[in-house]
Amino acid sequence: MLKISHRLSATIFLIIVCIVFLANPATAEEKKFYVGLGGSYQITNLDSEDVFDWDDNSWGINAKFGYRLTPGVSLQFDVDYIPEIEGVYKPDNSIREEVEVLTGIFSLKGYFPVSKPVKPFIIAGVGILHYDIDLNDEAVSLGYYLDDDDETSLCFKIGGGVDVFINESFSIDLEANYTAADDVEYYNFILGAAYHF
């Protein structure tokens, strides 16, 4: 699923983010570090949809740690965990698979040059996506051995959102992004809170 055009688009986007936001002027002294936690909702697309009928959406958890490089750019590390995407084997509905997804992504987060409390941003990054596929017990007892494994590959994400500062130390964060790897891609919608220190 990850094509050269996606990689080229992500690279161009990262370059634009760096050029535009590294020159963002400081309006006030801001705290350098932040940590956050939130809930997420994914609309997924898995590579084996010709064989399995997958749920199109799932709930997950997002955690992040960031460091403000300049007033306009932060380096952010995100961990996204999607605990369960269920699928039914099309030739035999008694055969089910569950996919668990875990990503770790380093991103550049560029803020538009506006004052607090509302700070819109764009974000792009690269990292690692790991997924684990498990067959249900009935499938194993019948002797099916369909992709019961796990795999790790490079991934990228691109998106945007808004941080709404309640005060200097706390913000409510809303983000939408597209994350893709070789066999898994999803649209990710995150609502969370962050502590800045």
Solvent accessible surface area in square Angstrom, and as a share of the most:
residue,aa,sasa,rsa
1,M,54,0.24
2,L,25,0.13
3,K,124,0.53
4,I,127,0.64
5,S,69,0.44
6,H,60,0.27
7,R,115,0.42
8,L,105,0.52
9,S,64,0.41
10,A,8,0.06
11,T,70,0.41
12,I,88,0.45
13,F,42,0.17
14,L,43,0.21
15,I,95,0.48
16,I,87,0.44
17,V,0,0.00
18,C,41,0.25
19,I,124,0.63
20,V,79,0.45
21,F,3,0.01
22,L,97,0.48
23,A,83,0.64
24,N,16,0.08
25,P,93,0.58
26,A,70,0.55
27,T,104,0.61
28,A,66,0.51
29,E,153,0.69
30,E,22,0.10
31,K,79,0.33
32,K,83,0.35
33,F,77,0.32
34,Y,5,0.02
35,V,61,0.35
36,G,12,0.12
37,L,117,0.58
38,G,11,0.11
39,G,41,0.40
40,S,2,0.01
41,Y,64,0.24
42,Q,0,0.00
43,I,76,0.38
44,T,10,0.06
45,N,56,0.29
46,L,9,0.05
47,D,79,0.41
48,S,33,0.22
49,E,68,0.30
50,D,114,0.59
51,V,56,0.32
52,F,3,0.01
53,D,88,0.45
54,W,18,0.06
55,D,68,0.35
56,D,90,0.47
57,N,70,0.36
58,S,11,0.07
59,W,179,0.63
60,G,10,0.10
61,I,91,0.46
62,N,3,0.02
63,A,37,0.29
64,K,25,0.11
65,F,94,0.39
66,G,1,0.01
67,Y,76,0.29
68,R,8,0.03
69,L,79,0.39
70,T,34,0.20
71,P,44,0.28
72,G,0,0.00
73,V,1,0.01
74,S,0,0.00
75,L,71,0.35
76,Q,1,0.01
77,F,67,0.28
78,D,1,0.01
79,V,51,0.29
80,D,1,0.00
81,Y,71,0.27
82,I,0,0.00
83,P,60,0.38
84,E,77,0.35
85,I,1,0.00
86,E,69,0.31
87,G,1,0.01
88,V,31,0.18
89,Y,31,0.12
90,K,106,0.45
91,P,101,0.64
92,D,42,0.22
93,N,108,0.55
94,S,41,0.26
95,I,0,0.00
96,R,113,0.41
97,E,2,0.01
98,E,73,0.33
99,V,3,0.02
100,E,63,0.28
101,V,0,0.00
102,L,82,0.41
103,T,2,0.01
104,G,19,0.19
105,I,0,0.00
106,F,118,0.49
107,S,3,0.02
108,L,37,0.18
109,K,2,0.01
110,G,0,0.00
111,Y,1,0.00
112,F,85,0.35
113,P,92,0.58
114,V,67,0.38
115,S,76,0.49
116,K,57,0.24
117,P,77,0.49
118,V,72,0.42
119,K,9,0.04
120,P,41,0.26
121,F,5,0.02
122,I,36,0.18
123,I,0,0.00
124,A,1,0.00
125,G,4,0.04
126,V,85,0.49
127,G,12,0.12
128,I,92,0.47
129,L,0,0.00
130,H,58,0.26
131,Y,18,0.07
132,D,40,0.21
133,I,19,0.10
134,D,72,0.37
135,L,17,0.08
136,N,45,0.23
137,D,125,0.65
138,E,87,0.39
139,A,0,0.00
140,V,74,0.43
141,S,93,0.60
142,L,102,0.51
143,G,39,0.37
144,Y,68,0.26
145,Y,181,0.69
146,L,46,0.23
147,D,87,0.45
148,D,72,0.37
149,D,73,0.38
150,D,79,0.41
151,E,72,0.32
152,T,76,0.44
153,S,19,0.13
154,L,125,0.62
155,C,4,0.02
156,F,12,0.05
157,K,1,0.00
158,I,48,0.24
159,G,18,0.17
160,G,21,0.20
161,G,24,0.24
162,V,35,0.20
163,D,3,0.01
164,V,57,0.33
165,F,13,0.05
166,I,116,0.59
167,N,79,0.41
168,E,94,0.42
169,S,22,0.14
170,F,97,0.40
171,S,1,0.00
172,I,71,0.36
173,D,6,0.03
174,L,95,0.47
175,E,10,0.05
176,A,44,0.34
177,N,6,0.03
178,Y,33,0.13
179,T,0,0.00
180,A,1,0.01
181,A,1,0.01
182,D,60,0.31
183,D,37,0.19
184,V,3,0.01
185,E,27,0.12
186,Y,2,0.01
187,Y,115,0.44
188,N,0,0.00
189,F,88,0.37
190,I,11,0.05
191,L,110,0.55
192,G,13,0.13
193,A,49,0.38
194,A,4,0.03
195,Y,93,0.35
196,H,8,0.04
197,F,97,0.41
